[in-house]
Structure formats: structure tokens, C-alpha cells
Amino acid sequence: MKAINAIRMGGEDVLPLVEGGKGVAISNGVTAGHWAASGGAGTLSAVNSDSYDDDGRPIPQVYHAKTRRDRHEELVAYGIQGGIEQARRAHDIAGGRGRIHMNILWEMGGAERVATGILEGAKGLINGITCGAGMPYRLSEIAERFGVHYYPIVSSGRAFGALWKRAYHKAAALLGGVVYEDPWLAGGHNGLSNSEDPTKPEAPMPRVIALRRLMREFGLGETPIIMAGGVWWLEEWEDWIDNPDLGPVAFQFGTRPLLTRESPISEAWKRRLLTLKEGDVFLNRFSPTGFYSSAVNNSFIQELRGRNERQIAYLGEPIGELTAEFGVGPRKRIVYVTPTDRDRALTWERAGFTEALRTPDSTLIFVTPEKAREILADQVACMACLSQCRFSNWSQHTEDHTNGRKADPRSFCIQKTLQDIAHGDGDEVLDNNLMFSGHNGYRFASDPFYSNGFIPTVKQLVERILTGR
């Protein structure tokens, strides 16, 4: 394997190894601190970070307010408090080595307020801020205000070009790097555009070369590009190292740091990672963000798939082929569906899926009474964790705080399920919640590094990455 040399990132020489930020308490100050202490760039998540009680236990993020607007304020306060605490932990563990980055999702509810609140409360502790999940035009302004470097996450040169021309050219000196997150390989939410086919992956190198060409036009030939998604063994990326067409490149590891001793995920989750098979990670579009996302195809995902498959179109009056009467709700109010769809609906009802829920697209989905009650309860309990949410119809951008559409029962409360899997334990928790993973997650089972259930420390993982297989 080629030697891995330090590169200049954020004003310092560091190993070109970056810990990928994973939201809702998964990448925290401990993992980020140890990654930085090993010489790379550690990344703590600023997405609903944990804070702790006097005994070191995570404080449950319980919402007491009556309205979702007020619950949103509670959420922002939790996020700022937790982010500051995680930054302090990361800084203490790193001991001045490496870099400490903070990751935030631009489409997170109150993202700007949370980011500025953490940076104000943790001055001097955070070296950089990474941001994706949307088009974070104001990221450079936030970075300038606090004198930290910024690292936008993009999935194409076109996206970076738009960000640069609109805002980033005004703060070029603080652009620490550009994260290219491959939309077909990365875990969590993916930046697939409407023009890209989720079933037809494109090789990352031509896309990254196109990004570098554009960056060179902007005078950014020496600004690192951080390759995120699909990185496991660096010898598989040797043609990227010291490649003049690519320029300075670092590699981001999102999935592998999950399986370390310092990782805060449950022991059951760690054991499950060791059993994943190729194909177990499913690219789906169930997220309330509207983005594609990659997650383990467990019972949670399968229920969502079934929910969306048990779906038929309806109208309030007979038009075209929609002529068959069908009763919806406790009062059996008549809507019109096709005769074939009526037969399908009756079959689903006989199987126990007796509740027909209306979607914003004039369709009905069929679920059990228990699931219908859960969906309604989750929608009512919304704490506005996203800037816009199709599941609850929240929007922070409008005067009435709605997105103008009906709440969509085909999706789910992402805050609830990510909190549950982050803080719960056991197979039932893993089966019935959203378990994000990169598509390389199945490689834990075949990589000899993890033989006999071995779980490394962060330091051991970084050493292994540097020395190869």
C-alpha cells in the first residue's frame, strides 16, 4: 500500500483520515476526541447531541411544551447544551492533536441557531464545521463569525459551484475542504438529484475529478477534497493517492468507527454489524426529509415498505376508472377507487390492515389499528426536528409553520426512532428502529480484522487503516 502522508487541512498538517459525522448521539465527543488524538480529524455530531447528568448518564430529551413551536424551542436548547458538552469532551481527549470538527445538517430544525449557539459556548474547542443535507449557503458566514474552517458536503461539482458563486467566494480563506459524499455509497441521507438514477451507481472518480477541475477554476487547487462513502481499505483507493488529477485528497470513514470500543452505540448494535450480509443495506425514500437514505433493511424498513405497497389512488367523485365505492374511516365516508383496487383493499382489511389513512397525493395506505394510532400520536408529538417535515407537515420557513400539505403517513418520526436506537439496547430495539449504515457495512463480517468478534479501539482502527489489511 502507498504511504499515507499528512496533508494541510484547516491550517494544520493532519493525517488525511476523517471520522464521518453521524447524527443523534452516534458521533460524539469521545469518538471525535480519540480520532483526533490519533492524528486525523474527528467529527462530533451537533444533531441533538447528548448532555449528561452528574453520574454521567445521558439526559433523556423529553418535551414538555404543549405546542410544537414551543417544543422546537426545547429541541434547540437541548441541541446547544449537548453540543457544547460534546465539544469539551472532544477537546480534552484530543489534547491538542489532530482536528475537531462539528457536523450539522442544514435541513435540521433550527440548524443555524444550534450551530451558532454551540460555537459561542465552545469557543476555541472546535476547529471546523461540516454541513450537508441541503444547500448550506450561510455556512461560510457562520464560519467567518467564529473564525473556524468550514467543510461543505456535496454530491456533485455542480452543487459546489452554486455554493461558491453565491456565498463561499467571500470566505475563501476559511474553506478547509470540500466533502464529496457519494450518493450511492454513503450511509444515512444521500444527495441524489432528480436527474440521477438510484439504481445506476456512477463511479466516484470521474465525479470527483470534475469537482476538482471546477475548484481549480476558482483557485482552490490545493484545498483538500474529502472522499466520503464506500471507503474501507485504503489500498482499494491507491489510484486516488498522490493523483495529480485529484490533487490533495482525504478519506472519510463513517461506518467503520461505529464498531469501536469508544463508539456509544449499544453492544447489540455492534454485534449486529458483525452479521450484516451484502444487500442488507437498503436505499430508500421513506425519510421525512424527502431525501434518499441508506439503512439496514430490518423490520422497521420492511413495515414502511409494506405501508407504501398497500396503497391505492382515490377520488371524492367517480372519474374515469375510479368508479368503485369504498368506505373510509369510522363513518365509512365514500370515496371512489378502481374495482381492482377495491378488491385489493378488501384483501388487506381481511388481513388486519383495517385503517385507511389519506396521503397528500390522494392515495390511501392501509395499516393496522395499532400502527394508525402510533402514526397519529407521533405526528401530534412533533418537536420540529427538521426545517421541513413531510411526516408532520412542519415548516420553520412559513408564518403558520406548516408546509402547506397534509401530514404524510407514509413516512415516520425520524427524531423518535433515532433517539430510540441511540439509547436503547437489544434485538427488538434494533429490529424496530431506523439503523443507518453505509453500503459497505456487510464487510465487517468478512474483514479478518474483526475475526472472533474483535472490536478495536479508535486508535487501533486508525493504525489498521494506515497499515492496510
Secondary structure, 3 states (H helix, E strand, C coil): CCCCCCEEECCEEECCEEECCCCCCCCCHHHHHHHHHCCCEEEEECCCCCCECCCCCECCCCCCCCCHHHHHHHHHHHHHHHHHHHHHHHHHHHCCCCEEEEEEECCECCHHHHHHHHHHHCCCCCCEEEEECCCCCCHHHHHHHHCCEEEEEECCHHHHHHHHHHCHHHHHHHECCEEEECCCCCCEEECCCCCCCCCCCCCHHHHHHHHHHHHHHCCCCCCCEEEECCCCCHHHHHHHCCCCCCCCEEEEECCHHHCCCCCCCCHHHHHHHCCCCCCCEEEECCCCCCCEEEEECCHHHHHHHHHHHCEEECECCCECCECEEEEECCCCEEEEECHHHHHHHHHHHHCCCCEEEECCCCEEEEECHHHHHHHHHHHHCCCCCECECCCCCEECCCCCCECCCCCCCCCCCHHHHHHHHHHCCCHHHHHCCCCECCCCHHHHCCCHHHHHHCCCCHHHHHHHHHHCC
